[in-house]
Amino acid sequence: MLKTEEKSRLFKALGEPARLRIIEFLLNKKQCTCICELAKYLKKDQSVVFRHVQVMKDAGIIETKKECNFLMCCIKDKARLRKLLEA
């Protein structure tokens, strides 16, 4: 069960349309995706996308890893997130 503070971070992360679009995009990917690909998809600057990713990372939704010069993003627990979004 999530604590109140964790729930607050989670709902804050899900409360922005751009973040929901990122989540939808990542849920349909089989592997991690680069911030640059997310920026193209959203038609936004990479720095804006990075800030959205950081909020979701802080909420425990996304994990990131560095590969060469690229920051790769993926959903931590796709099944749990899908279940949460269906409610």
Secondary structure, DSSP 8 states (H G I E B T S, - for coil): ---HHHHHHHHHHHTSHHHHHHHHHHHT-SS-EEHHHHHHHHTS-HHHHHHHHHHHHHTTSEEEEEETTEEEEEES-HHHHHHHHH-
